[in-house]
Amino acid sequence: MKKRQKRIALVNDITGFGRCSITVELPLISAMKIQACPFPTAILSVHTGFTPHYLDDYTQRMMPYMKNWEQHGIAFDGICTGFLGSLDQINLVEYFIHHFKKKDTRVMVDPVMGDYGRLYSSYTPEMCREMRRLLKWADLVTPNLTEACQLLDIPYPKDGKATEDQLVSMGKALAEKGPKQVVITGLSDNAHIKNFVFEKDGVQEFVVRDKVGDDRSGTGDAFAAIVAGSLINGLSLLEAVEKAADFINKVLEYTVELDLPWNYGLAFEEYLTELK
């Protein structure tokens, strides 16, 4: 059989400045020796953490884009979905996964819906309900606590904290909807960031790292990209999450040293050659 590089489709927006979405995912995955193939949902000059910003919605172009990929018989080892801006885009992405997911294709859904108990302004209750449909296609889902509660239609904890028993229960409930692997991300206290790793009939463990600086744009995209690439390269889920957490912590330390504004994202370029 002819050898080829591994390949991941990145379903997300392309942002020119601010280090988020595909602009972060593509170089990180490429550094892991995997071909990264953008499937844009929108084109932005800067991300929405800047005011003003220019946005070109790509919804009407997504179907002909994917149809052309079908015509060329392009196959993927992984499909990684990120921020989706409308109900139409959720429907299009479900169509894409249905047509491009093969027996050995790993689908990772990063349900970028909100944080700190609040939905992003573009998300409606209907979109939240429909987002749950993607879970049946997913091998891995990586929600933060807010998104996990939305996907399960349960209340967000009043203090923003969940016990280990609650997280195990949420992991099981999400796994019952499709994905065998779940990572509940960005669980924090004053000194640490925790990611809860859950595998159906397998690992249930926290990956804990010291908290470095404040929240930054694109951190979730970097985390998702490294985890996805690591899984495609054969690491276990726990190993993949540990690798992502270690890399992001190192990059955060350097970014804080540079004193970059939060909306400039992670200065990851300095360490790309260390990501293999």
Secondary structure, 3 states (H helix, E strand, C coil): CCCCCCEEEEEEEEEEECCCCHHHHHHHHHHCCCEEEEEEEEEEEECCCCCCCCEEECHHHHHHHHHHHHHCCCCCCEEEECCCCCHHHHHHHHHHHHHHCCCCCEEEECCCCEECCEECCCCCHHHHHHHHHHHHHCCEECCEHHHHHHHHCCCCCCCCCCCHHHHHHHHHHHHCCCCCEEEEEEEECCCEEEEEEEECCCCEEEEEEECCCCCCCCHHHHHHHHHHHHHHCCCCHHHHHHHHHHHHHHHHHHHHHHCCCHHHCCCHHHHHHHCC
